[in-house]
Amino acid sequence: DIKTADWSEHVAPFWPAVIRSALTLKGLISMLRA
């Protein structure tokens, strides 16, 4: 579970940027193509 906590700690700060990207058309297209 330490791994999960460490992973969450490092990824959490990036979520706002990820969400903003997902809300854009380019972001959605990129996600669909990925």
Secondary structure by P-SEA (a helix, b strand, c coil): caaaaaaaaaaccaaaaaaaaaacaaaaaaaaac
